[in-house]
Amino acid sequence: MSRRSTNPPDEEEAGTNDEAVAVIGEQAFKDLPVPPWTEQITIRALVTSFFLSIVFNFIVCKLNLTTGVIPSLNVAAGLLGFFLLKMWTGLLSKAGYLKQPFTRQENTVIQTCVVASSGIAFSSGTASYILGMLPRIAAQSEGGNTPENVKHLSLGWLMGFLFIVSFIGLFSIVALRRLMILKYKLTYPSGTATAYLINSFHTPKGAKLAKKQVGILFKFFGASMIWACFQWFFTNGDDCGFASIPTFGLKAYNQRFYFDFSSTYVGVGMICPYMVNFSLLFGAIVSWGIMWPLIEAKKGNWYPSDLSASSLHGIQGYRVFIAIATMLGDGLYHVVCMLGKTAISLYLDSKKQASASIAPSDLESDEQTDVSAAYYDEQRRKEFFLKDQIPLWAALVGYLALAAFSTVMIPLFIFHQLKWYHILVAYVIAPVLAFCNAYGCGLTDWSLASNYGKFAIIIFSAWVGHDGGVIAGLASCGVMMSIVSTASDLMQDFKTGYLTLSSAVAMFFSQVAGTAMGCLITPLVFWFFYKSYPDMGEPTSTYPAPYAQVYRGIALFGVEGFSSLPKHCFTLTVGFFVGAIVVNLVRDLLAKYETKWRIHRFIPSPMCMAIPFYIGGYFTIDMCVGSVILFIWERINKQKANDFGPAVASGLICGDSLWGIPAAILSLTGVNPPLCLKLVKG
């Protein structure tokens, strides 16, 4: 979630900002020299990025394995990067050893590296399509559980796969950066907001506020970690701990409605938009409060009563496939809309006549200052954006070389279920989808990478068939997602660099460095969790990894078609698929044409509603608590809520998430909590 273009919650495809924000003008920095790109990427920036990448990978990995809701962590990345290097350069300055001052360009490099690295934790699929390949997930369903449709996890092939596929997207649309940023002037709201934050940090007033924000972040970081440690002492045994308290009664608890006492989810709720949290809660009520109890009442009629709780031919099948149908309906609608918006926007742009430049002298005196400043900003940013170039031939050669290497290596050494021509088709299609995704992300701040990945699963799993189609579909999802996601992220970076006078070459190599860090760190972090929690992927596990079963279910659907669905599940699946499209259509029509009541603001997102269908509503309670806290705070003091809300949320997320490291180490070493907190019937 996220990353600059986060997705409500399919890993995030709702952006962090609905509208672009104005950036501090270049007049504030006119007396400061802009370093060349070789001095923007420094050793200290890369070292700082590496250590922050480890922290953020743990956070994203934990969120991926629990709820799949990833909020935007851009603010925390930029803020912590600023704090660490500002502190380091301050110490060097006092000692008289500072040779190069800390610049906003260097801050941009850190933020880019960290978010690119943590972005790999999402696009790597370690909690979705990769985990869905494993025997422990396949064992939860009878269909497709064959040797050709499972793959045992190895740190070697996982790391190799990420290094092979993760860099190709960087070359897919890099040559279009001038078209996207200068000609089409796409806003990229998250990239613009990130630039605003970085620019503000490096003004005297912004630096002072940033120090206060960092102080708040670390206070809540400490409190969150202490609270997580305190809870750990009461978890010795099954269903022990504060999360086992039936907050709303035993009946609600059995339907997975309770307060989880997780500061991570509270922090995520403070960052996510109100509508995301409301949609999650509404989806939990519809599914676990109404639908699943009604379907469970049909046990023995609609499905056999002797099936295991995890069987896809029982109640679990309804949960998984209805969630899949809702996500696919929502995804299809947004993909079609995005392609339509892209085509219309490109057509209208081609029809525009180049407007004459407005000279400041042609304006009235009261407007002259503002336009002069805007003209100065645009010219200065354009000058530095075009100063360093990435040749077209380099982008083309890079893409072809990496695509050729991947086409040979993936079928030969990693996934033999995929043939070379499958990979070739994916790489022929991918640049077009990458362009559409990057362009649409610039218009709306929505990245649809995971939706393209889901459709790739269906296409390639059906193409390969029963003999390895599940693994082929999941692997093709990884290939497609890596390209499409990385391309839109890179264009966001170019927008941020454009607004902070960071070199395009520096942005490209920062993304390369961050991607390399992610390909190294993400598998190690996931492996750490994988070995620490043997029940990972089970619905009742500490780390249920909800998307692993969902993505495998999509692959099974592609291979087996409707025959894999339990009784009446097909009817419900089609109904929710169509319903997701209708809900989106109604909301968009109301948003466009209603003028008075603004009802569209209260129509939930089908994608968000589908998430709790599988794992329950416990985390939605925590997230709604976060929303309530932020809402009350905004009513008391909106300015302070805006200034410090993201810092408080980031501290809550970081502290609770990082407690997972010592907790996992204690688990590996056989150290168990001393107590068990459990409510038992008298």
N, C-alpha and C positions, 0 to 999 in steps of 0.2 A: 502498500500500500504502500513504495512506493517510493518512495521514489518520486521523481518529479511528476511523471504522468502516472498517477496511481489509479487503481481500478476499484470501483466500489465493488467490493471486496474481492472480486475475482482477482483478487490480488489487484486489487486496487484499481475498477477502471474509471473512477471519478476523480477528476483533478482536484488539486488543493485550492484552486482559485477559480471563481466563476468569471471574473473579469481581470484584465491586465491592470496592474497598478502603475502609477507614474513613478519614474525612476529619478533619483537625485541627479540634477543636471551636471554636465561636465564643467560648468563654470566653477564648481566647488573644488575641482582638481586641476584647474588649468595651469597652476604653478608647479605641479608635480610631474617629473619626467616619467614617461612610460617605458619600462624596461623592454629590451628585445625578448623574443620568445624563449631564447636559451636561458635567460635569467628569471623568467616566470616559472619555469619548471626547475625547482631547486631540490637538492638532496634533502634539506630539512622538510620541505613540503611533502616529498614522497615518503619519508620516514613517518611523519605525522599521519599521512594518509593511510599508511600500512597499519599502524596501531589502531587508528579509529575504524578501519575496515574490519579488523578482528572483532571489535566491540559491536559494530553494526551488523555483522554477519550472524553473531550469536542472537541478536535481537530479532532479526528477520527470520532466522531459522526457527526460533521458538514460536514466533507468531504463525509461520507457515504450518508448523506441526500441530498447532492448537486450534486456531479458528480459520486461518487462511486470510484474515483481514490485515492488510499491511497499510498502515497510514503513511503519509509523506514524512520522511525523516530529513528533508532538506534543511529545515531550520536548525535542527540539532547538529547536523554535519557542518553547516557553515559557522554556527555559533561556537562549537567546540574547536573547530579548526582555527578560528580567529583567536580564541582564548589561549590555546596551547602555544601557537607561534608568537602571539603578542607577548605572552609571559616569557618565552624563551629569548626573543629579541630584546625585550626590556632588560633582562638580566645581563645579556651580552653588552647592551648599550651602557649600563651602569659600570660594567667592568672595563669598558673601553675597547672591546673586541668586535663590536658590530661593524661588519663590512658592507652589508647590504640591508637596507630597511625592509620591513614587512609591507608588502603592497597588496592592494585589492586584487591584482592579477594573480598573485601567489595564493591568496585566499580562495579565488575561483578555482584554481588548480586543485587545491585540497578538496573542496566541496565536490568537484567533478569526479575525482578519483574515488572518494568514499562512496558516493551514490552509485557510481558505475560498478564498484565492487559489490556493494550490498544488492544492487540490481541483479547480479548474477545469481545470488541466493534465491531470487524469485524465478528468473528465466531458466535456471538450471533444472528445475522440476524435481529437486530432491524430495520435496514433500508432495509431489503430484505425479507426473508421468514416470519419473524414475522409480519412485517408491511403488507405484502401481505395477511395475514389472516383477516385483519380488514375490517369492513363494508365499510369504506370510500374508500378503494381500490377496493373492490368487486363491489361497485356502479358504477365504471367506465366501467364495462363490464356487458352485460346482462347474459352471460353464467356463470353458477356456482354460481350465487348470491342467494343462498338458506340458510336457517338457519343452515343446517348441514355443509355448506362449508364456514362459516364465524365464527370468534371468537372475542368477545369483549375483549379489552385489559384491563388487571388488573396488577398492579405492583406486587401483591402477586404471581400470577401464573407465571409471567415472571421471577421473581427472583428465584422462586422455580425450574423452568425448567432449568435455567442456572446452579444452584448449583447441580442439579441431573446429567446433562449430561457433564459438562465441565471438570470434574476431571478424567473421565474414560480413556481418551486418554493418560494421564500421566502414566498409568499402562500398556498400551497396548504393548509398545515395550521397556520399560525401561530396561528389562533384556538383550536387544541386544546392549547395549551401547558399550561394549568391542568389539563386532563383527564389529560394524559400524566404530568406531573411531580407534581402534588399528589394527584389522586384515585387514579390507578393506581399511583403511586409507582414508576414504571419505573426501573431501576437505571442504564441507560446506562453500562456499566462503563468505557468509554474516557473519557466525559465526567466521570465520578466520579474516575477516576485523574488526569485533567488538573487537576481542581480540587484534589485532594490535593497535587499537585506545586506548584501556584501558592500554595496556602495555606502549605505548608511553606517555600517560598522566602522568605516574608515574616515568618517567625519568626526570632529571632536565630540559633538553631542551623541552621535551614534556609538562611539567607543565607550562613552560613559554608561549609556543604556545597556550595551552589550555586557559590560562587567556586572551590572546588576542582574541581568538575565542569567548569566553563568552562575552567579551566586545562588539564585533561586533554583536553578537546575540541579546544582550539587546538593542543596539542602533536601530537595525531594528525592534525589537519587539515594542519599543516605537513608532517609526515612523509609523509602520503598524497600531497600535491601534488608534493613533491620526487620521490617514487618514480614518479608518473605522468609528470613531466617527463623523468626519467632514461630511462624506457621509450621515450618519443617519439623520442629520438635514434637509436634502432635500427629505425625503421619506414619506411625509405626503399625502398619497393617492395612488390609483392604478397607476401602471406604472410611479411612480415618482422616482427620484434619478439619479445618474450619469449613472447607468446601463441602463436607458431608452433612453440615447442619441444614435441616429442612426449613429454610427461611420462611417459606410460604405454606408450610404444612407438608405432611408425608405424601399426600396424593399428588401435589404439584411437584414434589421432589422426584417421585417415581416417573414423572413425565419430563424430567430434566429442567424443571423451573426452580431455580434457587440462586441466591447471591453467592458468587464464587470467592469473594474476598480477595480478588486479584487486582493489585494496583496496575498491572499491565493493561488489563482490559479497561479499567477506569481511565487511564491515560490515553489509550487508543480512542475511547469514546469522546474525550475532550478535543482530539484532533479531527476526527471524522465529522463531516457535516451532519446536522441534526436529522436530515432525511435518511441518511444511511442508517443511523442508529434506530430510528423509528421503523424503517423497513425491516431491519433485522428482527426487532421485537414483534412486529406484526406477522412476519413469516413464522416465527416460533409459535405464536398463538394459534395461527391457522393450522399449522402442521401438528405440533405436539399437544395442543390444547383441544383440537377438534378432529382433524383427519385421522391421525394414527389411532386414537382410541376407537373410532368408528370402524376402521379397517381391522383392527385387532379383534373386534367383536365378531368378525366374520371368519376367525380362525377355524379351520376344519371344513370350511365351505369354499372360501376363495383360495386358500392355500393349506397344505397339510399342517396339522398341529404339532407334529413331531420334529419339525425342522429346527436347526440351531438358530440362535438369535441373529447370527451374522450371514445366514444364507440369503442369496439374492432371489431365491424362489419363494421366500416368505416375506414377512413385514419389511425386512431390510431392502428387498427388491423395490417395493413401492417407494420407500424413502429415497433410494439412490436414483432410480430412473425418473421419478417425478422431478427431483432436483435437477437432473441432467436436462430434462425436457424444458424446464423453466429457464435454465441458463442458456440453452441453445436457442430458444425462442427470443430471449432478450438479446443474445449475441447476434443472431441473424438480422434482427431489426436494426441494430446499431451499425452493423457492417454495411447493410444496404443503404441506410441513411448517410453514413459517412462517405461511401462511394458516390452517392448522389450529390452530396454537398461539395465533394471535391470536384466532380465533373462540372457542376453548375458554376462554382467559383472560378475554375480555370476558364470556362467559356466566357463568363462575364469579364474576366480580366483581359482576355484576348481581344475583347471588343472595346475596351477602354482606350480612349485617346490620351496620349501622354499630356498631362496638364503642365502648363507653363510654370516655371519656378516663380515663387513669390519673393520678390526682393523686399527686404525690410523697409526700404525708403518709400515703397508704395503704400504703406499703411498709415493709419492714423497714429498720432503720437502715443495715445494710451495703450495701443496694441503693439507698438514697435518693440518694446523691451522683451515681451514674451516671445514674439516670433523670432526676434534676433537670437534669443537663447536657444529656442528650438532648432533654428537653422544651424547655429554653431554646434549644438549637440549632434545633430544628424551628420554634418560634414565631418566632424572629428571622429565619430564612431565609424563612419564609412571608410575614412582614410586608414584607420588602423585595422579594420576588418579585411580590407583588400591588400594590406601591406605584405602579409605573408601568404603565399598561395600553396595549395596542395594540387599538383598537376593532375589533369584529367587522366593522362596515361598511367599515372601511379595508382589511381583509384581503380581503373579498369584492369590493370595487370594484377593488382592485389586481389580483386574479387575473383578473377578467373583462376589465378594460381591456388588460392585457398579453396575455391569450389572444386577444382580438379583433385586437389589433395584429399579433400573430404570425401569426394565421390569414390575414391579408391579405398581409403582407410576405413571408413565406417562399415561397409559391407564385408570387407575382408577380415578385419580384426575385432570389431565390436558387436555389430548386429548383423549376423548373416541372414536374418529373415528379410532384410532390405537388400535389394539388388542395386547395381550401379545406376540403372535407368530410373529407379524410384528417386534416388538422390538427385540425379540430373534434372528430372522434372521439377522437383522442389526448388532447385536453385535457379531454374528458368523463370518460375512463377514468382519467387520470393521478392526480387527487386521491385516489381510492380506493386505488390502488397505493401512492401516497406515504404514506397513513396506515398501510397494512399494513407497508410497509418501515420506517417510523419506529417503529411499535409493536414489530415484531419485533426491530429493532435495540436497542430499550430492554430487551428480554428477554434477548437472546443476544449483542449487540454485533456481529451480522452485518448488513451492508448488502448487499442483493441487487440493487442498481441495474443492474449490468451484465447480470445475468440477465434482468431485465425488458426491457432494451435488446435483447438477442439475440432474445427472442421477438417483440418489435416488428418486428425486421428480417424475420423469416419471414412474419409476418402481412401487413405492408404491401407487401413485395416480391411476395408471391403475389397480393395484391389488385390491384396495378398491372399485373403481368405483364411480358412480355418487353420491351415498349416503355417503358423507363425504370424498370423495377421494382427494379433493383439500387440505383440512386441513391435512389429513393423509400424503400426499406427502410433504407438506411444513414442517411439524413436523419431518418427517423422514430425511429431508435435514438437519435439525438442529442436529439431533443425529449423522448423518454420518460426517458432517463437523466438529463438535466439536472434535470427536476422531481423525480424519485424520489430521486436522490442528494442534491440540495440540501435537500430536506425533512428527511431523516434527519440530515444534518449540522447543520441549524438546531436541531433538537430536542436534539441532543447539546450544542450551545452553551447552550441554555436550562438544561440540567441543570448544566453547569459554572457558569453564572451564578448559579443557585439556591444552589449550595454555596459560592460565593465572595462572595455578597451583591452580585453585579453586576446592574444593572437589566436587566429583560427588554427594554426599549426600547434600551438600550445594546447588548445582544447582537444584536438585530435589525439595528440600523444598522451594527454592526461587521461582521456578515455581508454586508450590502449593500455596504459599503466594500470588504471583501475580495473579493467577487464582481466588483465593478467593476475592481479592480486585476487580478484574474485574466483578465478579458475583454480587458484591454489588454496585459498582460505575456505571457500564454501564446501568443497568435499571433505576437508579435514574437520570442519565444525559439524557437518552432518554426520560424519563417521563417529564423532565423539558422542553425539546424542544417540545414534543407532546402536552403539555398543553399550551405552549406559542404560538404555531402556528397551529390553528385549520384547516387550509387548507393544512397541510403537506400531501404530496403524490399527490397533483394535479400537472399536468404538468406545470402550470404557477405559482406555488407557489414559495416562497423564498427557500423552501426546497422540491423540487419535488420528492426526493427519487426514482430515476429511476429504481432501481432494484426491488422495491416492485411490480410494475406492471409486470416486466419481469419474476420474479419468480412465480407470480400467473399465468401468461400466460403459463409458462411451465407446471404447475399443471393442468390447464384447457386443455392443449394439451394432457396430459396423460390421463385425464378422458374422454374427448370428441373426441379425435382424430382429424382427418382432417375436421370434420364437423363444427368445431368452426371457420374455416378460411373464410374470405370474398372471393369474386370472384377473381380468378387468383392468389390469395395469396399463394396457395399451390405450384403452379409452381415456383413462385419467391422464396418461402421458400426453396424448394428443390435445386433450383439453387444456392442460397447463402450458403446452407449447404455444397454442393459439392464444390462450389467455395472456401470456407474457407479451406477445406482439400487440394485442388489442390494448392492454394497459399502457404500454409505451406510446402507442398511436394516440390514444385519448389524451394522455398527459401532454404530448407535444402539440396537439391541436388546440387544447385549452390554453397552453402557454402562448400560442401564437395569436389566438383570436379573442380570448376573454379579456375584458378590460376592467372589471369591477372587483370580483370576488377573489380572483387569483387562486382558484381551487386547485390548480395543478401542483401547487406547492405541497399539498397534502396527499398526493397520490404516490404510494410507495414504489420503490424500484424492484422489479421482479428478480433481477440478479441478486440483490441483497436479501430479498425474502427467501431465496432458495438455499442460502448458506446454512441456516439452522435446521433445515429439513432433515439433515443427516445426523448432526451432532447434538442437537437440542438447543434450548434457549438460555442456558445458564450464563454464557458469556454476554448475551445481549442485555441481561439485567445490569451487569457491571458497566457495560458501555453506555447504557442509558443513564446510569448514575453519573458517569463522566459528563454527559450532555447536560444533566440537571445542574451539576456544579458550575459548569461554564455559563449556562443560561442565567443562573442567579448572580454569578460574578459580574456578567455583563450588565445586568440590571442595576447592580450596586455601583460599579465603576467600569464603564465600557473601555476606557482608555487603558486602565491597568490590566484588564482581561485580555485586550489585544496585545499589549506589550509582554505580559508575563505568562499568559495561558499556554502558549506552545512550550515555553521553558518548563513549566510545572508538569505538563503532560509528558515531555521528553524525559524528565527526571524520573517520573513514576514508571515509565516503560523501561528505561535503562536499568534502574536499580533492581526491579523485580526480575527482569529477563537475565541479567548477569548473575543473579543468585543461582541460576541454573548451572553455572560452571562449577562452583564448589559443591552444589548438591549432587551433580553427576559424578564428581570425583569421589565424594563420600560413598555413593552407591557402588562405584567400581571397586573401592577398597573394602567393601563389606561393612561399612559403618552405618548402622541403622538409627533412626530417631528413637529417643528413649520412651516416648509416650504415644498414646492413641486417644484421640478425641472423637467419640462416636456417640450418637444418640440411639439408644436401644429402647424397644418397647418394654414397658413394665409388666 
